[in-house]
Amino acid sequence: QLELVESGGGLGQAGGSLRLSCVASRNIFTFISNDMGWYRQAPGKERELVATLTGGNRTNYEDSVRGRFTISRLNPKNTVYLQMDNLKPEDTAVYYCRSLYYGRIYWGRGTQVTVSS
């Protein structure tokens, strides 16, 4: 079993920055095929990928956040961050931490990010 706990959401302004954190209860990045990342779901929309980071240090970003958001991890290898810069109102959503851990997907409970114009 794996637990993921997000923090760092809240209210931001357009053009500003916020940083999200996700702490896993186990070390994720000891296996190259495991990953941790962030998804988001805006009201009335489907959940979508924001950014992921694999045990092999590969990153993947959704097109609308590439160049504005940065995913990173902290050693020990069970914490990931999402640095969100140049925020836009359309970034408003519930952000979920997600992990692919030895073939199973786990989700955090989510943290609300609201960006005012």
DRENPA-3360 file (N, C-alpha, C; in nm, 2 decimals, always signed):
BEGIN
1 = QLELVESG = +0.08/-0.12/+0.00/+0.00/+0.00/+0.00/+0.09/+0.12/+0.00 ~ +0.04/+0.23/-0.07/+0.12/+0.35/-0.08/+0.02/+0.47/-0.05 ~ +0.07/+0.56/+0.03/-0.01/+0.68/+0.06/+0.06/+0.80/+0.01 ~ -0.02/+0.89/-0.05/+0.04/+1.01/-0.11/-0.03/+1.13/-0.04 ~ +0.04/+1.23/+0.01/-0.02/+1.34/+0.08/+0.03/+1.47/+0.01 ~ -0.06/+1.55/-0.04/-0.03/+1.67/-0.11/-0.04/+1.79/-0.01 ~ +0.03/+1.89/-0.04/+0.02/+2.02/+0.03/+0.06/+2.13/-0.06 ~ +0.03/+2.25/-0.02/+0.08/+2.37/-0.09/-0.02/+2.44/-0.18;
9 = GGLGQAGG = -0.14/+2.39/-0.19/-0.24/+2.45/-0.27/-0.28/+2.58/-0.21 ~ -0.37/+2.65/-0.28/-0.43/+2.78/-0.22/-0.46/+2.87/-0.33 ~ -0.46/+3.00/-0.29/-0.50/+3.10/-0.39/-0.37/+3.17/-0.44 ~ -0.37/+3.18/-0.57/-0.26/+3.26/-0.64/-0.31/+3.36/-0.73 ~ -0.22/+3.45/-0.77/-0.26/+3.55/-0.87/-0.20/+3.52/-1.01 ~ -0.27/+3.57/-1.11/-0.22/+3.55/-1.24/-0.08/+3.61/-1.25 ~ +0.01/+3.54/-1.31/+0.15/+3.58/-1.32/+0.23/+3.54/-1.20 ~ +0.17/+3.50/-1.09/+0.24/+3.46/-0.97/+0.28/+3.32/-0.97;
17 = SLRLSCVA = +0.32/+3.27/-0.85/+0.38/+3.14/-0.83/+0.32/+3.07/-0.71 ~ +0.31/+2.94/-0.72/+0.27/+2.85/-0.61/+0.36/+2.72/-0.62 ~ +0.38/+2.65/-0.51/+0.45/+2.53/-0.52/+0.37/+2.42/-0.44 ~ +0.36/+2.31/-0.51/+0.29/+2.20/-0.45/+0.39/+2.09/-0.41 ~ +0.36/+2.02/-0.30/+0.45/+1.91/-0.25/+0.36/+1.78/-0.24 ~ +0.43/+1.67/-0.26/+0.36/+1.54/-0.24/+0.46/+1.45/-0.18 ~ +0.42/+1.40/-0.06/+0.51/+1.31/+0.01/+0.45/+1.17/+0.00 ~ +0.53/+1.07/-0.04/+0.49/+0.93/-0.05/+0.53/+0.86/+0.07;
25 = SRNIFTFI = +0.46/+0.76/+0.11/+0.49/+0.68/+0.23/+0.60/+0.58/+0.20 ~ +0.64/+0.56/+0.08/+0.75/+0.47/+0.04/+0.84/+0.54/-0.06 ~ +0.96/+0.49/-0.07/+1.05/+0.54/-0.17/+1.01/+0.50/-0.31 ~ +0.97/+0.59/-0.39/+0.92/+0.56/-0.52/+1.03/+0.54/-0.63 ~ +1.13/+0.62/-0.62/+1.22/+0.63/-0.73/+1.34/+0.53/-0.72 ~ +1.32/+0.43/-0.64/+1.42/+0.32/-0.64/+1.40/+0.22/-0.75 ~ +1.29/+0.23/-0.82/+1.27/+0.15/-0.94/+1.24/+0.23/-1.06 ~ +1.31/+0.21/-1.17/+1.31/+0.30/-1.28/+1.18/+0.32/-1.34;
33 = SNDMGWYR = +1.09/+0.22/-1.34/+0.96/+0.23/-1.40/+0.85/+0.29/-1.31 ~ +0.89/+0.31/-1.18/+0.79/+0.38/-1.10/+0.79/+0.53/-1.14 ~ +0.68/+0.60/-1.11/+0.68/+0.74/-1.13/+0.59/+0.81/-1.03 ~ +0.61/+0.94/-1.02/+0.52/+1.03/-0.94/+0.49/+1.15/-1.02 ~ +0.38/+1.20/-1.00/+0.34/+1.32/-1.08/+0.22/+1.39/-1.04 ~ +0.17/+1.48/-1.12/+0.06/+1.56/-1.09/-0.04/+1.56/-1.20 ~ -0.17/+1.55/-1.16/-0.28/+1.56/-1.25/-0.37/+1.67/-1.19 ~ -0.46/+1.72/-1.27/-0.55/+1.82/-1.22/-0.69/+1.80/-1.29;
41 = QAPGKERE = -0.79/+1.85/-1.21/-0.92/+1.84/-1.26/-1.00/+1.97/-1.23 ~ -1.03/+2.04/-1.34/-1.11/+2.16/-1.33/-1.26/+2.13/-1.32 ~ -1.34/+2.21/-1.27/-1.49/+2.19/-1.27/-1.54/+2.16/-1.41 ~ -1.61/+2.05/-1.42/-1.68/+2.01/-1.54/-1.59/+1.95/-1.65 ~ -1.46/+1.93/-1.61/-1.36/+1.88/-1.70/-1.31/+1.74/-1.65 ~ -1.25/+1.67/-1.74/-1.18/+1.54/-1.70/-1.05/+1.57/-1.64 ~ -1.01/+1.47/-1.56/-0.88/+1.48/-1.50/-0.77/+1.47/-1.61 ~ -0.67/+1.56/-1.60/-0.56/+1.56/-1.70/-0.43/+1.56/-1.64;
49 = LVATLTGG = -0.33/+1.50/-1.71/-0.19/+1.50/-1.67/-0.14/+1.64/-1.67 ~ -0.06/+1.67/-1.57/+0.01/+1.80/-1.56/+0.16/+1.78/-1.58 ~ +0.22/+1.69/-1.50/+0.36/+1.66/-1.51/+0.39/+1.53/-1.44 ~ +0.49/+1.45/-1.49/+0.53/+1.33/-1.43/+0.68/+1.32/-1.43 ~ +0.73/+1.24/-1.33/+0.88/+1.22/-1.32/+0.90/+1.07/-1.29 ~ +0.98/+1.01/-1.37/+1.00/+0.87/-1.35/+1.13/+0.84/-1.27 ~ +1.14/+0.71/-1.23/+1.26/+0.67/-1.16/+1.38/+0.68/-1.24 ~ +1.36/+0.68/-1.37/+1.48/+0.71/-1.46/+1.50/+0.85/-1.49;
57 = NRTNYEDS = +1.44/+0.94/-1.41/+1.45/+1.08/-1.42/+1.40/+1.15/-1.55 ~ +1.30/+1.08/-1.61/+1.24/+1.14/-1.73/+1.12/+1.22/-1.68 ~ +1.10/+1.33/-1.75/+0.99/+1.42/-1.71/+0.90/+1.43/-1.83 ~ +0.77/+1.46/-1.80/+0.67/+1.47/-1.91/+0.58/+1.58/-1.86 ~ +0.55/+1.68/-1.95/+0.46/+1.79/-1.92/+0.35/+1.80/-2.02 ~ +0.24/+1.84/-1.97/+0.12/+1.88/-2.05/+0.16/+2.01/-2.13 ~ +0.12/+2.02/-2.25/+0.17/+2.13/-2.34/+0.14/+2.27/-2.27 ~ +0.03/+2.29/-2.21/-0.01/+2.42/-2.16/+0.07/+2.46/-2.04;
65 = VRGRFTIS = +0.14/+2.37/-1.98/+0.22/+2.41/-1.86/+0.37/+2.40/-1.89 ~ +0.41/+2.34/-2.00/+0.55/+2.33/-2.03/+0.62/+2.47/-2.04 ~ +0.73/+2.49/-1.97/+0.79/+2.62/-1.96/+0.75/+2.70/-1.85 ~ +0.63/+2.67/-1.79/+0.58/+2.74/-1.67/+0.59/+2.66/-1.54 ~ +0.57/+2.53/-1.55/+0.57/+2.44/-1.44/+0.70/+2.36/-1.44 ~ +0.75/+2.32/-1.32/+0.86/+2.24/-1.31/+0.84/+2.13/-1.21 ~ +0.86/+2.01/-1.24/+0.85/+1.90/-1.15/+0.99/+1.86/-1.10 ~ +1.00/+1.83/-0.98/+1.13/+1.79/-0.92/+1.11/+1.70/-0.81;
73 = RLNPKNTV = +1.22/+1.64/-0.76/+1.21/+1.55/-0.65/+1.32/+1.58/-0.55 ~ +1.30/+1.54/-0.42/+1.39/+1.57/-0.32/+1.44/+1.43/-0.26 ~ +1.57/+1.42/-0.24/+1.62/+1.30/-0.18/+1.60/+1.32/-0.03 ~ +1.56/+1.22/+0.05/+1.53/+1.08/+0.01/+1.42/+1.09/-0.10 ~ +1.41/+0.98/-0.17/+1.33/+0.98/-0.30/+1.19/+0.95/-0.28 ~ +1.12/+1.03/-0.19/+0.98/+1.00/-0.17/+0.90/+1.14/-0.17 ~ +0.96/+1.24/-0.22/+0.89/+1.37/-0.22/+0.91/+1.43/-0.36 ~ +0.80/+1.48/-0.42/+0.80/+1.55/-0.54/+0.74/+1.69/-0.52;
81 = YLQMDNLK = +0.79/+1.78/-0.60/+0.74/+1.92/-0.60/+0.69/+1.96/-0.74 ~ +0.59/+2.05/-0.74/+0.55/+2.11/-0.86/+0.56/+2.26/-0.84 ~ +0.66/+2.32/-0.90/+0.68/+2.46/-0.90/+0.60/+2.52/-1.01 ~ +0.50/+2.60/-0.98/+0.41/+2.66/-1.08/+0.44/+2.81/-1.09 ~ +0.49/+2.85/-1.20/+0.52/+2.99/-1.22/+0.43/+3.05/-1.33 ~ +0.42/+3.18/-1.34/+0.34/+3.25/-1.44/+0.20/+3.18/-1.45 ~ +0.14/+3.18/-1.33/+0.01/+3.11/-1.32/-0.09/+3.19/-1.41 ~ -0.19/+3.11/-1.45/-0.30/+3.16/-1.53/-0.43/+3.12/-1.47;
89 = PEDTAVYY = -0.54/+3.20/-1.49/-0.67/+3.16/-1.43/-0.71/+3.02/-1.47 ~ -0.67/+2.97/-1.59/-0.71/+2.84/-1.64/-0.63/+2.73/-1.57 ~ -0.54/+2.76/-1.49/-0.47/+2.66/-1.40/-0.55/+2.63/-1.28 ~ -0.66/+2.70/-1.26/-0.75/+2.67/-1.15/-0.80/+2.53/-1.16 ~ -0.78/+2.45/-1.05/-0.83/+2.31/-1.05/-0.79/+2.24/-0.92 ~ -0.84/+2.12/-0.90/-0.79/+2.04/-0.79/-0.67/+1.96/-0.85 ~ -0.56/+1.97/-0.78/-0.44/+1.90/-0.82/-0.42/+1.78/-0.74 ~ -0.40/+1.67/-0.81/-0.38/+1.54/-0.75/-0.24/+1.48/-0.77;
97 = CRSLYYGR = -0.18/+1.43/-0.66/-0.06/+1.36/-0.68/-0.09/+1.22/-0.71 ~ -0.02/+1.16/-0.81/-0.04/+1.03/-0.85/+0.09/+0.95/-0.86 ~ +0.09/+0.82/-0.83/+0.21/+0.74/-0.85/+0.18/+0.61/-0.91 ~ +0.26/+0.57/-1.00/+0.27/+0.44/-1.06/+0.37/+0.36/-0.98 ~ +0.33/+0.27/-0.90/+0.42/+0.21/-0.80/+0.41/+0.06/-0.82 ~ +0.52/+0.00/-0.88/+0.52/-0.14/-0.91/+0.39/-0.19/-0.98 ~ +0.35/-0.12/-1.08/+0.24/-0.16/-1.16/+0.10/-0.11/-1.11 ~ +0.09/-0.05/-1.00/-0.04/-0.01/-0.95/-0.04/+0.14/-0.94;
105 = IYWGRGTQ = -0.15/+0.20/-0.96/-0.17/+0.35/-0.95/-0.23/+0.39/-0.82 ~ -0.17/+0.49/-0.76/-0.22/+0.54/-0.64/-0.24/+0.69/-0.65 ~ -0.34/+0.74/-0.58/-0.38/+0.88/-0.59/-0.38/+0.95/-0.45 ~ -0.34/+1.07/-0.44/-0.36/+1.15/-0.32/-0.51/+1.20/-0.32 ~ -0.54/+1.28/-0.22/-0.67/+1.33/-0.20/-0.70/+1.46/-0.28 ~ -0.59/+1.52/-0.32/-0.60/+1.64/-0.40/-0.59/+1.77/-0.31 ~ -0.54/+1.88/-0.38/-0.53/+2.01/-0.32/-0.58/+2.11/-0.42 ~ -0.66/+2.20/-0.37/-0.72/+2.30/-0.45/-0.62/+2.42/-0.49;
113 = VTVSS = -0.61/+2.45/-0.61/-0.54/+2.57/-0.66/-0.64/+2.66/-0.73 ~ -0.64/+2.78/-0.68/-0.73/+2.88/-0.75/-0.65/+3.00/-0.79 ~ -0.65/+3.04/-0.91/-0.58/+3.15/-0.97/-0.67/+3.26/-1.00 ~ -0.65/+3.38/-0.94/-0.74/+3.49/-0.97/-0.67/+3.58/-1.08 ~ -0.76/+3.64/-1.16/-0.70/+3.72/-1.27/-0.68/+3.87/-1.22;
% end
